[in-house]
Amino acid sequence: MISGIDPRGDFAFKKVFGSESSKELTISLVNAVLQTLPDQRIVGLE
C-alpha cells in the first residue's frame, strides 16, 4: 500500500461523489477545485 493514502477515505469519497444521485454535488466540487469562471463551468458529467 502507498504510504499516506487511507483506503477508507477513498471508499467514502467514491460513495459520496460517485453515485448518480450526487451528480450535482460532484459537479459543484469539480468546479470549486478547478476554480472555473462562470462562463466555463462544468454543467454535466458522463
C-alpha positions in Angstrom: 0.0 0.0 0.0 1.2 3.6 -0.7 2.2 5.4 2.4 -0.1 8.2 3.4 -3.2 7.0 1.5 -6.1 5.8 3.6 -8.3 3.4 1.6 -11.2 4.1 3.9 -11.2 7.8 2.8 -11.1 6.8 -0.9 -14.1 4.4 -0.3 -16.0 7.2 1.4 -15.2 9.7 -1.3 -16.4 7.3 -4.0 -19.5 6.6 -2.1 -20.4 10.3 -1.7 -19.3 11.7 -5.0 -19.5 8.6 -7.3 -23.2 7.9 -7.4 -25.8 9.2 -9.8 -27.8 10.8 -7.1 -25.0 13.1 -6.1 -24.1 14.3 -9.6 -24.8 17.9 -8.8 -22.6 17.7 -5.7 -19.8 16.3 -7.7 -20.1 19.0 -10.4 -20.0 21.6 -7.7 -16.9 20.1 -6.2 -15.1 19.9 -9.6 -15.9 23.5 -10.4 -14.7 24.6 -6.9 -11.4 22.7 -7.2 -10.8 23.9 -10.8 -11.9 27.5 -9.8 -13.7 27.8 -13.1 -15.0 31.1 -14.4 -18.8 31.4 -14.6 -18.8 31.0 -18.4 -16.5 28.0 -18.2 -18.3 25.9 -15.5 -18.8 22.2 -15.9 -22.5 21.5 -16.2 -22.7 17.8 -16.8 -20.8 14.5 -16.2 -20.8 11.2 -18.0 
